[in-house]
């Protein structure tokens, strides 16, 4: 009996030792796992800090950190990332998982709902922003806070499938996003560092916003597939609310005093009052935007309908998903290239960049219509995005240089609305023409429209330059109809050829009183542009 109890106690001790050994092994494994996790966390945090420091060096380069341009770039990049998250979340709720025919109806409804309110709100957004020039930081923060609240409402509407709420929320997000872009473009001359031109500063902002959107899109798509659209909208809500706080903390010199000349009335800026240089750039960009909207929806539905040659032939490599991914990648690469080239152009005249971008789009559209295939489709997607980005950056620089600060937001509001309407109109045309399932005919028609727009822009510019030269020659007396090529009048020659014996010696005429000559155009030392001192520029560096 005692021997049995001894064996039982020995077995129990062995079991206890085994349990203790297992516990110690588990503890060692847990400590190793925790150590590995901590090391991975420290490595990740170190990588994030390194990326943040490198990004900060890029955004603050060239004196951008002293003037506030660097902080504005970071804020705009975050704003672009938030808009990208909202776009991915809404696309997964509205457009995915429906037949092609129903998708056309949903897209057309979205475009119409987007276009009509813009046509009504366009005359009011800019003047309202001009009224609050002394609080532009708070206006920008208000657009961010408003989008955060709209994201919260749309997240609540995703579950029950409340499409009216989603459409209204999407419209509100779009309007507030455009209002932010208008305010950001209007304050750009206030944060322009020495040695950086307006085109380069706008290009730097565009580069970081495009990169931020490119990073946010796959992250948003992954979160949408894993957690759903409502979670992504709530993440966007938090991002917008945090960005609103950052906007309030921007430098104070971004704001401008609400001062107007005594007796002057606030003018409502329309395209009839922006001047010929701005009008030419606007209409050239309108043509590019129409073609961009057309190309997006035209190619998208042609690919989904298998109405393109490489899908009709059942190419083993190119399918619908890969084709759409390649087209989207080409468009993104074109946008980045456009921003990079705009930054490289520096002091080149933006008035020449705009028609050059339009001409490049026209040539590529003609080649694509004649040789339509997968590679030409990728080429036209890349070139159109490139021209759209480059032309828009040049247009922004022209508006910032030519328009006084007291009406600059109004001008940008009208320009943004016109460009948005042009893109929507092009998208509707693309939806309709995609039903014909003929790629070449649609591209030829739009190429003819681009050719007409380019011809008008070139003709208007040539006429304006000739008129300016004639006016300058008239002011300097070089265009007198009685003047000879040498600068002497016919009466002077007749008097000189008369016999001198019959005439008394001429008495010297009194010296003419010197007339003040107009001051030459001032040159901004911070950039290479020539400024006209007669223009009502509130900001001397505008």
C-alpha positions in Angstrom: 0.0 0.0 0.0 2.8 2.4 1.0 4.7 1.5 -2.2 1.6 2.4 -4.3 1.3 5.8 -2.6 5.0 6.4 -3.2 4.6 5.6 -6.9 1.6 7.9 -7.1 3.4 10.8 -5.4 6.4 10.3 -7.7 4.1 10.4 -10.8 2.5 13.5 -9.4 5.9 15.2 -8.9 6.9 14.3 -12.5 3.6 15.7 -13.8 4.2 18.9 -11.8 7.7 19.2 -13.1 6.4 18.8 -16.6 3.8 21.4 -16.1 6.4 23.8 -14.7 8.7 23.1 -17.6 5.9 23.8 -20.0 5.0 27.0 -18.2 8.6 28.2 -18.3 8.8 27.3 -22.0 5.5 29.2 -22.7 6.9 32.2 -20.7 10.1 32.1 -22.8 8.0 31.9 -26.0 5.8 34.8 -24.8 8.8 36.9 -23.9 10.4 36.2 -27.3 7.1 37.0 -29.1 6.7 40.2 -27.1 10.3 41.1 -27.8 9.9 40.4 -31.5 6.7 42.5 -31.6 8.4 45.3 -29.7 11.3 45.2 -32.1 9.0 45.2 -35.1 7.0 48.1 -33.6 10.2 50.0 -33.0 11.4 49.3 -36.5 8.0 50.4 -38.0 8.0 53.5 -35.9 11.6 54.2 -36.9 10.7 53.7 -40.6 7.7 56.0 -40.2 9.8 58.7 -38.5 12.4 58.4 -41.3 9.8 58.7 -44.0 8.3 61.7 -42.1 11.7 63.4 -41.8 12.4 62.8 -45.5 9.0 64.2 -46.4 9.4 67.2 -44.2 12.8 67.9 -45.8 11.1 67.9 -49.2 8.1 69.9 -48.3 10.1 72.5 -46.4 12.8 72.8 -49.1 13.6 76.2 -50.7 12.3 78.3 -47.8 8.9 76.7 -47.8 9.1 76.0 -44.1 9.6 79.7 -43.3 6.7 81.0 -45.4 4.1 78.3 -44.5 4.1 76.7 -47.9 5.4 73.4 -46.4 2.6 73.2 -43.9 0.1 74.0 -46.6 1.5 71.2 -48.7 1.2 68.7 -45.9 -2.4 69.8 -45.2 -3.3 69.5 -48.9 -1.8 66.0 -49.1 -3.9 64.9 -46.1 -7.0 66.5 -47.7 -6.3 64.6 -50.9 -5.9 61.3 -49.0 -9.2 61.9 -47.2 -11.0 62.6 -50.5 -9.5 59.4 -51.9 -10.9 57.3 -49.0 -14.3 58.8 -49.5 -14.2 58.1 -53.3 -13.2 54.4 -52.7 -15.9 53.9 -50.1 -18.6 55.5 -52.2 -17.5 53.5 -55.3 -17.8 50.3 -53.5 -21.3 51.1 -52.3 -22.8 52.6 -55.5 -21.0 51.3 -58.6 -19.6 47.8 -57.8 -21.7 44.7 -58.0 -24.3 46.0 -60.4 -24.9 45.1 -64.1 -23.3 47.3 -66.7 -26.6 48.8 -67.8 -27.6 49.7 -64.3 -24.1 51.1 -63.6 -24.6 53.5 -66.5 -27.8 54.8 -65.0 -26.2 55.2 -61.6 -23.2 57.0 -63.0 -25.4 59.3 -65.2 -27.6 60.1 -62.2 -24.5 60.9 -60.1 -23.1 63.2 -62.8 -26.4 65.1 -63.2 -26.8 65.5 -59.5 -23.2 66.8 -59.4 -23.6 69.1 -62.3 -26.8 70.9 -61.6 -26.0 72.2 -58.1 -22.6 73.3 -59.3 -24.2 75.4 -61.9 -26.4 77.0 -59.2 -23.7 77.4 -56.5 -20.8 78.6 -58.8 -21.7 82.3 -58.7 -21.8 82.3 -54.8 -18.9 80.2 -53.6 -16.1 82.6 -54.7 -17.7 85.9 -53.5 -18.4 84.3 -50.1 -14.8 83.3 -49.8 -13.7 86.8 -50.9 -15.8 88.2 -48.1 -13.8 86.2 -45.5 -10.2 86.9 -46.7 -9.2 87.7 -43.1 -10.2 84.2 -42.0 -9.1 81.9 -44.8 -7.6 79.5 -42.2 -11.0 79.1 -40.6 -12.7 78.8 -44.0 -10.4 75.9 -44.9 -10.9 74.3 -41.5 -14.7 74.7 -41.9 -14.6 72.8 -45.2 -12.6 70.0 -43.5 -14.9 69.8 -40.5 -18.0 69.8 -42.8 -16.7 66.9 -44.7 -16.0 65.0 -41.5 -19.7 65.4 -40.5 -20.9 64.4 -43.9 -18.7 61.2 -43.8 -20.4 60.4 -40.5 -23.8 60.7 -42.0 -22.9 58.7 -45.1 -21.4 55.9 -42.9 -24.8 55.7 -41.1 -26.5 55.5 -44.5 -24.4 52.6 -45.9 -26.0 49.9 -43.8 -29.7 50.5 -44.8 -28.6 51.4 -48.4 -30.0 55.0 -48.2 -28.9 56.2 -51.7 -30.4 59.7 -51.5 -28.4 60.4 -48.4 -25.3 59.0 -50.1 -25.8 61.2 -53.2 -26.5 64.3 -51.1 -23.5 63.6 -48.9 -21.3 63.0 -51.9 -22.4 66.3 -53.4 -21.7 68.1 -50.2 -18.2 66.5 -50.0 -17.5 67.6 -53.6 -18.6 71.2 -53.0 -16.6 71.5 -49.8 -13.6 69.9 -51.5 -13.8 72.5 -54.3 -14.2 75.3 -51.7 -11.0 74.1 -50.0 -9.1 74.0 -53.4 -10.3 77.5 -54.2 -9.1 78.8 -50.8 -5.8 77.0 -51.1 -5.2 78.4 -54.6 -6.1 81.9 -53.5 -3.6 82.0 -50.7 -0.7 80.5 -52.6 0.9 84.0 -53.4 0.9 84.7 -49.6 3.2 81.7 -48.9 5.4 81.9 -52.0 9.1 81.7 -50.9 11.9 83.6 -52.6 13.2 81.9 -55.7 10.1 79.7 -56.3 7.7 80.6 -59.1 3.9 80.2 -58.8 4.0 77.3 -61.3 6.6 75.5 -59.3 4.8 76.0 -56.0 1.5 74.8 -57.4 3.4 71.8 -58.9 4.9 70.9 -55.6 1.5 70.9 -53.9 0.1 68.8 -56.8 2.9 66.2 -56.5 2.4 65.6 -52.8 -1.4 65.5 -53.2 -1.2 62.9 -56.0 1.2 60.8 -54.1 -1.0 60.9 -51.0 -4.0 59.9 -53.0 -2.1 57.1 -54.7 -1.1 55.7 -51.3 -4.6 56.2 -49.8 -6.5 54.4 -52.6 -5.1 50.9 -52.1 -5.3 51.3 -48.3 -8.9 52.3 -48.6 -9.7 49.5 -51.0 -8.1 47.0 -48.6 -10.0 48.4 -45.6 -13.2 48.4 -47.6 -12.8 44.7 -48.6 -11.9 43.8 -45.0 -14.1 46.0 -42.8 -16.6 47.5 -45.1 -17.4 51.0 -46.5 -18.9 52.3 -43.3 -15.6 51.8 -41.5 -13.6 53.6 -44.2 -16.0 56.5 -44.1 -15.5 56.8 -40.4 -11.7 56.7 -40.8 -12.1 59.5 -43.4 -14.2 61.4 -40.8 -11.5 61.2 -38.2 -8.9 62.3 -40.8 -10.9 65.3 -41.8 -11.5 66.4 -38.2 -7.8 66.2 -37.4 -6.9 68.1 -40.6 -9.4 70.8 -39.6 -7.4 71.4 -36.4 -4.2 71.5 -38.5 -5.8 74.1 -40.8 -6.6 76.4 -37.9 -2.9 76.3 -36.8 -1.6 77.5 -40.2 0.5 80.8 -40.1 -1.5 83.9 -39.6 -0.1 85.8 -42.6 -2.1 83.4 -44.8 -5.1 85.6 -43.9 -5.5 88.9 -45.7 -7.3 92.1 -44.4 -10.8 92.7 -45.6 -10.0 96.1 -46.9 -11.6 97.7 -49.9 -11.2 101.1 -51.4 -13.6 103.8 -50.2 -16.6 104.0 -52.4 -15.8 100.8 -54.3 -18.3 98.0 -54.6 -17.5 94.3 -54.4 -17.4 92.9 -57.9 -18.7 89.5 -58.8 -16.1 87.8 -60.9 -17.3 86.2 -64.1 -15.5 84.8 -67.1 -16.3 88.1 -68.9 -14.1 90.1 -66.5 -11.0 87.9 -66.0 -9.1 89.4 -68.9 -8.0 87.7 -72.2 -5.0 85.9 -70.8 -7.0 84.1 -68.1 -9.9 83.5 -70.5 -7.7 81.8 -73.1 -6.2 79.5 -70.5 -9.6 78.7 -69.0 -11.1 77.6 -72.3 -8.1 75.6 -73.3 -8.4 73.7 -70.0 -12.2 73.3 -70.5 -11.4 71.5 -73.8 -9.0 69.2 -72.0 -11.4 68.5 -69.2 -14.2 67.6 -71.6 -11.9 65.1 -73.3 -10.7 63.7 -69.9 -14.3 63.1 -68.6 -15.3 61.6 -72.0 -12.3 59.3 -72.1 -12.7 58.0 -68.5 -16.3 56.8 -68.9 -16.0 55.9 -72.6 -13.1 53.5 -72.1 -14.5 52.2 -68.8 -17.8 51.0 -70.3 -16.2 49.8 -73.5 -13.9 47.6 -71.5 -16.8 46.3 -69.3 -18.8 45.5 -72.5 -15.8 43.7 -74.1 -16.1 46.1 -77.0 -12.4 46.7 -77.4 -10.2 44.7 -79.8 -8.0 43.0 -77.2 -10.9 41.8 -75.2 -13.1 40.8 -78.2 -10.3 38.5 -79.3 -10.1 37.0 -75.8 -6.4 37.9 -75.2 -5.1 35.5 -72.5 -3.3 38.3 -70.6 -5.6 41.3 -70.8 -8.9 40.8 -69.1 -11.4 43.4 -67.8 -9.7 43.8 -64.4 -6.2 44.0 -65.6 -7.2 46.5 -68.4 -8.9 48.8 -65.9 -6.0 48.6 -63.5 -3.5 49.4 -66.3 -5.6 52.4 -67.5 -5.9 53.7 -64.0 -2.1 53.3 -63.5 -1.4 55.1 -66.7 -3.6 58.0 -65.7 -2.0 58.2 -62.3 1.5 58.2 -63.8 0.5 60.9 -66.3 -0.7 63.1 -63.4 2.5 62.7 -61.6 4.5 63.4 -64.7 2.5 66.5 -65.4 3.2 67.9 -61.9 6.9 67.0 -62.2 7.2 68.7 -65.6 5.4 71.8 -64.2 7.9 72.0 -61.4 10.7 71.7 -64.0 9.4 74.4 -66.3 10.0 77.0 -63.5 10.1 80.4 -65.3 8.7 79.4 -68.6 5.6 81.3 -69.5 2.4 79.5 -68.4 0.6 81.1 -71.4 2.7 78.9 -73.6 2.3 75.7 -71.5 -1.5 75.7 -71.8 -1.8 75.5 -75.6 1.1 73.1 -75.7 -0.7 70.7 -73.4 -3.9 71.1 -75.6 -1.9 70.4 -78.8 -0.3 67.3 -77.2 -3.7 65.9 -76.3 -5.0 66.6 -79.8 -2.1 64.7 -81.5 -2.4 61.7 -79.2 -6.2 61.6 -79.7 -5.8 61.5 -83.5 -3.2 58.8 -83.3 -5.3 56.7 -80.9 -8.4 57.1 -83.2 -6.4 55.8 -86.2 -4.5 53.0 -84.4 -6.9 52.1 -81.5 -5.5 49.2 -79.4 -4.4 48.5 -75.9 -1.1 50.4 -76.1 -2.7 53.5 -77.7 -5.5 53.4 -75.1 -2.8 53.4 -72.4 -1.0 56.2 -74.2 -4.1 58.4 -74.4 -4.9 57.8 -70.8 -1.4 58.8 -69.7 -1.2 61.9 -72.0 -4.7 63.1 -71.1 -3.9 63.0 -67.4 -0.5 64.6 -68.1 -2.1 67.5 -70.1 -4.9 68.0 -67.6 -2.5 68.3 -64.6 0.0 70.5 -66.5 -2.6 72.8 -68.0 -4.4 73.2 -64.6 -1.2 74.1 -62.8 -0.3 76.7 -65.5 -3.9 78.1 -65.3 -3.6 78.5 -61.5 -0.4 80.4 -61.9 -2.0 82.7 -64.5 -4.9 83.5 -62.3 -2.7 84.0 -59.2 -0.6 86.4 -61.2 -3.2 88.3 -63.2 -6.1 88.6 -60.7 -6.1 90.9 -57.7 -6.5 89.4 -54.3 -9.8 91.1 -53.7 -11.5 89.0 -56.3 -9.1 86.0 -56.6 -11.3 83.6 -54.8 -14.3 84.5 -56.9 -12.2 83.9 -60.0 -11.0 80.5 -58.8 -14.6 79.6 -57.8 -15.9 80.3 -61.3 -12.9 78.5 -62.9 -13.3 75.4 -60.7 -17.0 75.2 -61.4 -16.5 75.6 -65.1 -13.9 72.9 -65.2 -16.0 70.6 -63.2 -19.0 71.2 -65.4 -16.8 70.5 -68.5 -15.6 67.2 -67.0 -19.2 66.2 -66.2 -20.4 67.1 -69.7 -17.6 65.0 -71.2 -18.5 62.1 -68.9 -22.1 62.2 -70.1 -20.9 62.3 -73.7 -18.7 59.3 -73.0 -21.6 57.4 -71.5 -23.8 58.0 -74.5 -21.1 57.2 -77.1 -20.1 54.0 -75.3 -23.5 52.5 -76.3 -22.4 52.7 -79.9 -19.5 50.3 -79.1 -17.3 52.1 -81.7 -14.1 53.6 -80.2 -12.7 55.3 -83.3 -15.8 57.3 -84.1 -16.1 58.8 -80.6 -12.4 59.6 -80.5 -12.5 61.3 -83.9 -15.4 63.5 -82.8 -13.7 64.6 -79.7 -10.5 65.2 -81.6 -12.3 67.5 -83.9 -13.5 69.5 -80.8 -10.0 69.7 -79.5 -8.8 71.0 -82.8 -11.4 73.7 -82.8 -10.5 74.7 -79.3 -6.8 74.8 -80.1 -7.4 76.9 -83.2 -9.5 79.4 -81.3 -6.9 79.7 -78.5 -4.0 80.2 -80.9 -6.0 82.8 -83.0 -7.1 84.7 -79.9 -3.5 84.8 -78.5 -2.0 85.9 -81.8 -4.6 88.7 -82.2 -4.1 89.8 -78.6 -0.3 89.9 -79.0 -0.6 91.9 -82.2 -3.0 94.3 -80.6 -0.7 94.8 -77.7 2.3 95.5 -80.0 0.2 98.0 -82.0 -0.9 99.8 -78.9 2.7 100.0 -77.6 3.9 101.3 -81.0 1.1 103.9 -81.0 1.9 105.2 -77.6 5.6 105.7 -78.6 4.7 107.5 -81.8 6.0 104.8 -84.1 2.7 104.3 -85.8 2.1 107.9 -87.1 0.5 107.6 -90.6 2.5 110.7 -91.7 5.8 109.4 -90.3 8.6 108.1 -92.5 10.6 105.0 -91.7 13.4 107.2 -90.5 11.2 108.9 -88.0 10.9 112.3 -89.7 7.6 113.8 -90.9 6.9 115.0 -94.5 6.6 118.7 -93.3 10.1 118.5 -91.8 11.5 117.3 -95.1 9.8 120.1 -97.1 11.1 122.7 -94.7 14.6 121.3 -94.9 14.6 121.4 -98.8 13.3 125.1 -99.0 15.9 127.8 -100.0 17.4 129.3 -96.9 18.0 132.8 -98.5 14.3 133.8 -98.4 13.9 132.8 -94.9 15.2 134.5 -91.7 17.4 132.5 -89.5 15.2 130.3 -87.3 15.0 131.2 -83.7 15.6 128.4 -81.3 12.4 126.9 -79.9 12.0 126.8 -76.2 13.1 123.5 -74.7 10.1 121.2 -74.3 9.0 120.5 -70.8 9.9 116.9 -70.0 6.8 114.7 -69.6 6.9 112.0 -67.0 7.3 108.6 -68.5 5.4 105.7 -67.0 7.4 103.6 -64.6 8.6 100.4 -66.0 7.0 97.2 -65.0 8.3 96.1 -61.6 10.0 92.7 -61.3 9.3 90.6 -58.3 12.7 89.6 -56.9 11.2 86.4 -55.5 10.3 85.0 -58.9 11.0 85.8 -62.5 7.5 87.2 -63.4 7.0 90.8 -64.6 4.3 92.6 -62.6 2.1 95.4 -64.0 1.9 98.2 -61.3 -1.5 99.3 -62.6 -3.2 96.1 -61.6 -5.1 96.0 -58.3 -2.9 93.5 -56.6 -3.4 93.6 -52.9 -0.5 91.3 -52.3 2.7 92.8 -53.8 3.9 89.2 -54.5 0.8 88.1 -56.2 
